[in-house]
Amino acid sequence: MTITVETHCPYCALDCGLKLQVDRGRVTGSTKWKGSPLSKGGLCTKGITAWQQVHHEDRIRTPLVRWDGRLRPATWDEALDAAANGFLKLRDRYGPEVNAVLGGGSLTNEKAYLLGKLARLGLRTPHIDPNGRLCMTSAGAAAMQAFGVDRAMTPLEHLPNADVVVVVGANLPDAFPLIMPLVTRARRRGTRFVVVDPRGSKLVKDDDIHLAVRPGTDTALAAGLLREIAVRGGVDWRFVAERTTGADAAIAATEGWDLERTSLTAGVGITDIARAASWIAGARNGMILHARGVEQQVNGVEGVLSWINIALARGWAGRKGCGVMPMTGQRNGQGGREHGQRCDQLPGYRSIDDPAHRAVVAQRWGVAPEDLPGRGRTYVELLHDAERGAIKGMLVMSANPAVSGPKGARIRRCLEAVEHMVVVDPFMSETARYASVVLPGSTFAEEDGTITTTEGRVVRVDQAVPPIAVRGDLDVIRGLAHRLGVRDKFDFHTGREVFEELKALSAGGIADYSGMDWDRLRDTGGTFWPATPDNPDGTEVLHTERFGHPDGRARMVPVVPSGPSTPPDDEHPLVLTTGRHRDHYLSGNQTRRIPAQADRAPAPLLEVHPRTAAVMRLVEGQPVEVTSHQATVTFDWTPNDRLRRDTVFVAWHWEGVNDLTDDALDPISRIAAVKHTPVAIRPAPTTVTPTSPTTTAWTSAQGAQPALTRR
């Protein structure tokens, strides 16, 4: 008998709903869940095939422990003992700070919460950070500085209420396909679109303004727009006076950025900048959607703040069709940064540096405040610390830095240097090659819990089938906690049990879930935080009367535009920028194994403007060699006449792509500047094979698990 289980797609943070079909303990397909929030049953190609990962032949079904240099099958008790004992030995020899935890933005809220608790109470280390550090931290840092709250201001379904939508560094059709029906509705209503992106995507229509900005100059463009808006009398001075601080200084900081200077710096026509400023200045309601293009820069926080300044200058807050929307990439990138999985945070989006916040969490966990470790190191820094020997033990859960980390060859050296690495993943990832212990992880169909969409809507995921490897991720965390001596702090068996503790602990925090009800999360299609016992229905639109700072006012922050840390030069005259492909997700560890997805995009494909290709004497059908300051990588290529001539693009879902990128970090968010890499391109020697997908898979359905040698 076939049953259906309602849950949510495991990929991007739109978290589209779907129904899994289950027959005798196996997921056999999926159907539309027409009552699901936002997407109303719609799914992209990834969502349609997501169920195929659950019983995939490449799933890790048995724990693996490295003996005599090779990963070999082990029992769960053997593997968990080896994992915990390795961390304990390092802690006893060197102290707790030699161990670190790398988490992921795909984890449920409950797993993110327990992972942070495990790091601080079990390992007693300050060093835990999620792979969201590579994508959302510039957005979060800017939002906290400007608004005092890191959450989208309004639901995406309010998009058609906007008169103007500004999309900055976000390829919506590829990265968030199910937002496109809303875009269509908005266009029919008369909403105008301004698209800021060096690469013209399917989002851009003839009636739009496409500002094909030179990579690394987003802040300069925003400065010029704000100045022009002010010159045109477009500042909403009443809103600014009543609800913000710092406006005069923020606008004064743009004084030198007239249309001509902005045009020369950003590489965008004066007429287009002026038209965009006119549209923004004349729109009562407007939304700014921003993503990695503006955020993954050495000045990523400044870049986001500069666009926030435009929204505040126009009074775009606290109403339908108004607000700043950070477009979260990972399934639970929003919730994953709210409940203590970051090195600077405690649950509820509390600050680990605030004594009052530490006291609340310590009391609820039953420990002394001084027993909680302080601020730790960030994701990329922790990997670099391993290279120099400061980090010797590492627990990696739902992250794959061997593919996603900047300056990839260095990241792989860092992973090689870790003495004791434990990887939890449903599939043998590129990172797991370096592990001492590999523990089978759960897929989205094998767990229950909650995730938080890019809008700030908390939704429920329900378990459809038992974990294929017997133990689920919560069981793995509990098993490690028991062996690390904190059994009484981790007596959880279901996601619902963890959720009850999480929401109680969040009470009074910025991300307050305390008024949410497990059953209502399914019955009502989710709840927007903050949701308190006095407001169990949650808060769809933020900042209707007050912002999150104690005085209730938003901060307009003066931004002096700065450029990339490494500009193009004679040897590297072009700029490589990276992004997503519609048919793959993150490092591709899931989607590259699904035939339909792999067939549509079997390998990375470099996009080059036809005129640039002609100058570089590239020949279609012949590979191209791309050289940066960091590496040389060979790709197949394709022409794209909607790309800037000084820019090339490639999707990053394959190992080797990030070998080209640099590991320079934003000084505030510590995000890597992978959106701007100076490169040279030339026809590849005919003997060189283009970069192709790298997989370390086995047919585990038949029990065949090869011994993997650490390289």
PEZIBEL-V249679 format. One record per run of one state. SS is the DSSP state (h for helix, s for strand, l for the rest). FROM is the first residue (numbers start at 1). TO is the last residue. If there is no record, write none. Layout:
BEGIN
SS_FROM_TO / SS_FROM_TO
END
This chain:
BEGIN
l_1_1 / s_2_8 / l_9_16 / s_17_23 / l_24_25 / s_26_32 / l_33_44 / h_45_53 / l_54_58 / s_59_59 / l_60_63 / s_64_67 / l_68_69 / s_70_73 / l_74_75 / h_76_94 / l_95_95 / h_96_98 / s_99_103 / l_104_108 / h_109_123 / l_124_127 / s_128_130 / h_131_134 / l_135_136 / h_137_147 / l_148_155 / h_156_161 / l_162_163 / s_164_168 / l_169_171 / h_172_175 / l_176_176 / h_177_189 / l_190_191 / s_192_196 / l_197_198 / s_199_199 / l_200_208 / s_209_211 / l_212_217 / h_218_231 / l_232_236 / h_237_243 / s_244_245 / l_246_246 / h_247_252 / l_253_258 / h_259_266 / l_267_269 / h_270_281 / l_282_285 / s_286_290 / l_291_291 / h_292_295 / l_296_299 / h_300_313 / l_314_322 / s_323_326 / l_327_334 / h_335_337 / l_338_338 / s_339_339 / l_340_344 / s_345_347 / l_348_349 / s_350_351 / l_352_354 / h_355_365 / l_366_368 / h_369_371 / l_372_378 / h_379_387 / l_388_392 / s_393_397 / l_398_400 / h_401_404 / l_405_407 / h_408_417 / l_418_419 / s_420_425 / l_426_426 / s_427_427 / l_428_430 / h_431_434 / l_435_436 / s_437_440 / l_441_443 / h_444_446 / l_447_448 / s_449_452 / l_453_456 / s_457_461 / l_462_472 / h_473_483 / l_484_486 / h_487_489 / l_490_494 / h_495_506 / l_507_517 / h_518_523 / l_524_526 / s_527_528 / l_529_531 / s_532_532 / l_533_534 / s_535_535 / l_536_537 / s_538_538 / l_539_553 / s_554_555 / l_556_573 / s_574_579 / l_580_590 / h_591_593 / l_594_594 / h_595_600 / l_601_604 / s_605_608 / l_609_609 / h_610_615 / l_616_623 / s_624_628 / l_629_631 / s_632_639 / l_640_642 / s_643_643 / l_644_646 / s_647_651 / l_652_656 / h_657_659 / l_660_664 / s_665_665 / l_666_671 / s_672_672 / l_673_676 / s_677_683 / l_684_699 / h_700_702 / l_703_707 / s_708_709 / l_710_711
END
